[in-house]
Amino acid sequence: MSMTPVEIPIIPKIRKNAILTFLSRGTRVDERSFDSPREINIKTDLIPNANGSSYVELGKTKVLAGIKVEPGTPFPDTPQEGNLIVSVEFLPHASPVFEPGPPDERAVELARIIDRSLRDVRAIDLSKMVITPGRKVWNIFIDIYVVDYDGNMIDASSIATMLALLTAKIPKVSTTETGEIIISEEKSENIPVKKKVVTATIAKITDENTGNKYYIADPSLEEEMIADTLVTIAFSEDGLITGIQKSGLSSIYSDDIPKILNMSRKLAEKYLAKINEYITSETSTTPSI
């Protein structure tokens, strides 16, 4: 079931002042430094019927990503490529700010952010997802479920998506002389991920009393609620910017950009290091066949 967020409650003034007081002292309520993400916990291969899956905890924000690969017809404008389809759902228990309903603009926005971050830099080599040129290709369905929402579901979803793609397996296929496609039950091929990509979200918070501006990485829900704006930048592992998304009513000024760009790049590097560490450890513990 897709969930539609209702109006986000206003944070109590006493709590807002406490957060601002910590920021003025150079730290945060949860004792993180301004550029530090929350703790990241990862699990993969949790859904037996999926081609790949991952569960990521970014602090108290929890996201499940599943990959399903099925034969399909290529899009008319890309007859020699497989198809990539991203969808997002907010589960009912994820947050009191979600209510039942069709996908709202935030779910659609999140799906588009993930899609663009992968597609624009061609993170997946879709040309290798062709079964029969011009006729049959693999559809890659990425389904993202926000299980628990405590801020920054974009980065959590991005990390979960990348891990699910990297650990996914697709069946071997063969074609008979009559053109019939035979799909093996054995899942042994990797999805051709050319580049790892992650998003990195920075919150800008302004103290209205002092005019001081603070930039913080991986904001919690409370920090999001008092932020002027959130800026999400997607980076590939070779340092290319693959997408930018801004939310919030406040403007971004020229003096904001270098600070946000520098902090987001370093945050992306930390996310990628965590992904690489996990993939390396899983590979080293997987027995040879």
N, C-alpha and C positions, 0 to 999 in steps of 0.2 A: 504494500500500500504506500502510495506517495503521501507525503505530509506537507501541509502548507503552514509556514510559520505565521503566528499571530504577532501582534505588536510586542516588541521586546520590552520587558519591564524596565523602569528607570532605576538605576542603582541608588541606594540611599546616600544622602549627602555625606553622612559621617563616614561611610565606607569609601566614597570617592576621595574625601579629604585625606583619609589614611593612605590610600594608594599614592596620591600626589605627594604626601609627606615622605614616603619611602623613596619615590623618584627623586625628590629634591636632595636626598642623602646619597644618591648614586646607586641605589639598589631597588629591588622590587619586593612586593608583599611576600612572595614565595621564596625570597632570598636569592633569586637568580640575578646575574648581571644583565645589563641591557641587551647584550648581544647573544645571550645563551638561550637555546631552546629547552623545552621541558624534556624529561626523560622519555626515551623512545623504546618501546617493547614491540617485538615482532614475532609473529607466527605465520607459517605458510602451510599450504596443502591441507586446509581444514574442511573443504567441501569435496566429498568423494566424486560427485557427478560433474564437477567443473573441470575444465582443462587446467586451470590454475586458480589459486586463491591466496589471499593474505589478510591478516588481521593486524592492525597497527594501533597501538596506544601512544598518543602524543600527549603526555600528561594524563588528564582525565578524559580527553577527547578520544573516542574509539571509532574506528572505521573498518569495515569489511569490504574487500574488493574481490569480485569473482570474474573469471575469464571463461567465456564459452565460445568455442570455435565450431562453426557449422558451414557446410557448403551452401553457396548462394549464387545469385546472378550479379555480375559486376555492374557498377553504376555506368550509365551511358557515357559520361565524360571521362571515365577512367576504366576502359574495358580491359586493360592489361594489369590491373591492380586488384588486390583484395580490398575488402570494405572494413572500415573501423566505425563502430557505433558505441557511444558512451551514454550511459543513463545514470541518474542519481535518485536515491530515495532516502527520506528522513524517517526513521522508524519511530513509532508512537512514543516509546519510552525514552527516546534520546534526549528530550528536553521538554519542559513545560511550555516553551515557546512554539512548539509544533502542534498542529491540529490536523485531523484528517481532511483530505481533499486531493484534487489533482495536483500534478507537479506545479509548484509556483515558480515565480521568476528567480528565486534564489537557487532552487534545485536545477533549473535550466541553466542559470549562470555558471554554477559549479561544473556541470557537465561540459559546457562550452570551454571553460578555462582548461580543464583536463584535456579535452579534445584538441584544442589549438596548440597547447604546449607540446603535444606529441606530433601533430600533423604538420605544423609549419616548418619544423626542422627535420621532418621525415625520420623521426626516431625509430619507427618500424619500417622495414623495407617491404612495403606492400606489394612490390613487383614479384616478390618471392612467395606470395600467398595466392598464386594462380594455379588452379587445377587443370583446366582446359582453357587456353587463351581465348578471350572474347566470349566464353560461354559459362564457365564455372570457376568460382574463386572461393576462398575462405572468407567468411564473415567473422570478424573478431568483435564479440560483444563484451564490453567492459561495464559491469554492473557494480555501482558503488553504493554502499549502505552506511549511513551515518548512524551508528549504534548508540553513541553517547556524545553529547555536544557540550564542551566546556571551552569553546574558543578555537579559532584557527582550523576549521574543518577542511579548508582548502589544502593546506600543506599535508595534513594527515591523509587526505584522499589521494594526493599526488604520490606520496611515499607508498601507500598501499597499492596503488595502481602499478607503479613501477615494479614492485616486488612480485605482484601477481603475474605480470608479463614475463619477468625474468625466470620465473619458476614454472611457467605453463608449458604443457606438452600438447602437441597436436598429432593426430593419427597419420600414419603413412597412407598414401593413396596410389593406386595404379589404374590404368585404363586398358580395357580389352580391345580387341581388333574392331569390335562393333561400336566402340566409343563409350561403352558402359563404364562408369566410374565405380571402382571397388575401394571401399574405405576399410582399412584394417582396424581391428579393435585395439591393437597395440598403439599406445601413445608414446612415441619416442622422439619426435622432431621438436626442436625448440622454435618458438616464435622468433623470427629474425629481428631482434632488437639491435639496431645499429648504434644508438646512443642512449645513454641513461639521461633522463630529464626529471627535474624536480622543481616545484614552486617554492618560493621563499617569501613569507609575508611579514611586513613591518608595519607597526602601528605608530602613528604620530599623535602624541597627547600634548595638549597645551594647558598650562595652569592659567586660568583666567585672571587670577589674583596677581600673579607675578609676571605673567607673559612668557615664562620659561617654556621652551619646547623640548619634548623628550621623544626619542626614537627607540622603540623596543622591538626585539625579534620574537616571533612566535607568541603573540598575545593570548592571554587567557580570556575567558568570556568577560570577566569583570573589566579587564583592560580594554577589550573591544568596546564595551558599553560606554566608556568615557573617552574613547579615542575620537579625534577630529576626523581622521581618515585612515583607511587601511590600503596599503599598496602591496600587491602581489606580483612578483617578477619570476618568470620561469627561466631556468638556466639548463643548458645541456652540459654534459660532463666536460666538454672542451671549452666551456666558458661563454658560449653564445647565448644571447638573450632570445628566448623563443616565444615570449608573450609577456604582456603587462596588463594588469587589471587594477583599477582603483575603485574603491567603494567609500561612501561617506559624503557628506555635503561640503566639507571643507576643501579648499583649493590646495594644490601643491605648487609651491613657489620655487624659483630657481635655486635658492640656497638650500632647499630641502633635498633636491635631487642627488647631489653627490653623497650625502650621508645615507640616504635610503638605498642607493645603488650599492655602496660599499658594504653596508650591513647585510643587505639581502644576498649579495654574492658570497660573503663569508658563511651565512646561514645555509645557503644551498650546498656549499662545500661540506659542511658538517652533516647534512642529510645524506649526501652522496657517500661520504665516508662510512656512515652507519649502514647504508645499503650494501656497499662493497664488503664491509666487514661481515655482514650476515651471509651474503652469497658465498664468500670465500669459506666461511666456517661450515656452511651446509655442504659445499662441494667436497671439502676435505674429509667430512664424516660420512659421505655417501659411498658405500662399498662398490667396487668395480664389478661389472658383470662379465 
